[in-house]
């Protein structure tokens, strides 16, 4: 089972306003984006941030 999220094209859907996502810019690569729509200007695709890690026995 693959839980890896898929990249979402900005042509298909934009993230929620003020949602922090990972954005892809063809010229510069990957960057963290706080979605205030101006920040998405050169972004062609985005992906939600992964959830926080969970505590396991070996990290206690």
C-alpha positions as CSV (number, residue, x, y, z in Angstrom):
1,X,0.0,0.0,0.0
2,X,1.5,3.3,-1.1
3,X,0.6,6.3,1.2
4,X,2.7,8.8,-0.7
5,X,0.6,11.8,-1.7
6,X,0.5,12.7,-5.4
7,X,1.6,16.1,-6.7
8,X,-1.4,18.3,-7.6
9,X,-1.4,20.6,-10.6
10,X,-2.3,24.2,-9.8
11,X,-4.5,23.9,-13.0
12,X,-6.6,21.2,-11.2
13,X,-6.8,22.7,-7.7
14,X,-5.1,25.2,-5.5
15,X,-4.4,24.6,-1.8
16,X,-6.6,26.2,0.8
17,X,-5.6,29.9,1.5
18,X,-2.8,30.0,4.2
19,X,-2.2,26.3,4.0
20,X,1.5,25.5,4.0
21,X,2.5,23.1,1.2
22,X,5.5,22.0,-0.7
23,X,5.5,23.7,-4.1
24,X,7.3,22.8,-7.3
25,X,8.8,25.5,-9.5
26,X,10.4,24.3,-12.7
27,X,13.2,26.9,-12.6
28,X,14.2,26.5,-9.0
29,X,12.8,23.2,-7.8
30,X,11.1,22.4,-4.5
31,X,10.2,25.0,-1.9
32,X,8.0,25.4,1.1
33,X,5.0,27.7,0.3
34,X,2.6,29.5,2.7
35,X,-0.3,29.7,0.4
36,X,-1.1,33.3,0.1
37,X,-1.9,33.1,-3.6
38,X,0.9,35.5,-4.6
39,X,3.4,33.0,-3.2
40,X,2.1,30.4,-5.8
41,X,3.0,32.6,-8.8
42,X,5.7,30.4,-10.3
43,X,4.5,27.1,-8.7
44,X,3.1,24.5,-11.2
45,X,2.4,21.7,-8.7
46,X,2.0,21.4,-5.0
47,X,1.7,18.6,-2.4
48,X,0.4,18.7,1.2
49,X,2.9,18.5,4.0
50,X,3.2,15.1,5.5
51,X,1.8,14.5,9.0
52,X,4.0,14.8,12.1
53,X,6.0,11.7,13.0
54,X,4.5,9.5,15.7
55,X,6.4,8.5,18.8
56,X,7.5,4.9,18.8
57,X,9.3,2.8,21.4
58,X,12.7,3.5,19.9
59,X,12.2,7.3,20.1
60,X,11.1,7.4,23.7
